[in-house]
């Protein structure tokens, strides 16, 4: 532990800028999507409409995944309802991936590994 200051310098110089770069990249993607939406491009909304009343997993830039049934989509927001009836609203600017909940041959839910 004689060189603890070297580890400190590595953390300050490498890890902190990497985390900041990830946040800037997420903000840049959201800004680009917002500009597209203002021009009238609602591509994500049209794609998500195919999943209404289906159980889905929505991956966003900040969380690993939100599960629930898509109940409605308005403007730029998706409303998801889970089994217990709790509702969540997700902004489609931050949606990176959406998938229908996988099921096996018998119709039971498969284990999802993110």
C-alpha positions in Angstrom: 0.0 0.0 0.0 3.0 2.3 -0.5 1.6 3.4 -3.8 -2.0 4.3 -2.8 -1.6 7.7 -4.4 -1.1 6.0 -7.8 -4.5 4.3 -7.5 -6.0 7.6 -6.5 -4.6 9.2 -9.6 -5.8 6.4 -11.8 -9.4 6.7 -10.4 -9.4 10.5 -10.9 -7.9 10.4 -14.4 -9.7 7.3 -15.9 -12.9 6.3 -14.1 -14.5 9.7 -13.5 -14.1 11.0 -17.1 -15.5 7.7 -18.4 -18.7 8.1 -16.3 -19.0 11.7 -17.4 -18.6 10.8 -21.0 -21.4 8.2 -20.7 -23.8 10.8 -19.3 -22.9 13.3 -22.0 -23.5 10.6 -24.7 -26.9 9.8 -23.2 -27.8 13.5 -23.2 -26.7 13.9 -26.8 -28.9 11.0 -27.9 -31.9 12.4 -26.0 -31.3 15.8 -27.6 -31.1 14.3 -31.1 -34.4 12.4 -30.4 -36.0 15.6 -29.1 -35.1 17.4 -32.3 -36.4 14.6 -34.5 -39.7 14.7 -32.5 -40.1 18.4 -33.0 -39.7 18.0 -36.7 -42.5 15.5 -36.6 -40.7 12.2 -36.6 -42.5 9.9 -34.1 -40.8 6.7 -35.2 -40.5 5.2 -31.7 -44.1 5.9 -30.9 -45.3 4.1 -34.0 -43.1 1.1 -33.2 -44.3 0.9 -29.6 -47.9 1.0 -30.7 -47.4 -2.6 -31.9 -46.8 -3.6 -28.2 -50.0 -2.2 -26.7 -51.6 -4.8 -24.3 -48.5 -7.0 -24.4 -46.0 -7.6 -21.6 -42.7 -6.1 -22.5 -39.3 -5.2 -21.2 -38.2 -1.6 -21.9 -34.5 -0.9 -21.7 -33.6 2.7 -21.1 -30.3 4.5 -21.0 -30.3 4.8 -17.3 -31.8 1.6 -16.0 -31.4 -2.1 -16.9 -35.0 -2.7 -17.7 -38.6 -1.9 -16.8 -41.1 -4.7 -17.2 -44.9 -4.3 -17.5 -47.8 -4.3 -19.9 -48.0 -1.3 -22.3 -51.4 0.3 -21.6 -51.1 3.5 -23.7 -48.7 5.7 -25.5 -49.3 9.5 -25.8 -47.1 12.2 -27.2 -43.7 10.9 -26.2 -44.6 8.9 -23.1 -45.3 5.2 -22.6 -47.4 4.0 -19.7 -46.5 0.6 -18.3 -48.5 -1.3 -15.7 -47.0 -4.2 -13.7 -48.8 -7.2 -12.2 -49.7 -5.4 -9.0 -51.3 -2.6 -10.8 -48.6 0.0 -10.3 -48.1 2.3 -13.3 -44.9 3.7 -14.6 -44.3 6.3 -17.3 -41.2 6.1 -19.5 -40.1 8.8 -21.9 -39.4 7.3 -25.4 -36.5 9.7 -25.9 -34.5 7.5 -23.5 -35.7 4.1 -24.7 -32.9 2.2 -26.3 -34.6 -1.2 -26.7 -38.0 -2.8 -26.2 -38.8 -6.5 -26.4 -41.8 -8.7 -25.7 -41.4 -10.8 -22.6 -39.9 -14.1 -23.7 -41.9 -17.3 -23.1 -41.2 -21.0 -23.5 -43.2 -23.5 -25.5 -45.7 -24.0 -22.7 -46.3 -20.3 -22.4 -44.5 -19.8 -19.1 -42.2 -16.8 -18.7 -38.5 -17.4 -19.3 -35.8 -16.1 -17.1 -34.5 -12.8 -18.6 -30.8 -12.1 -18.2 -29.9 -8.5 -18.9 
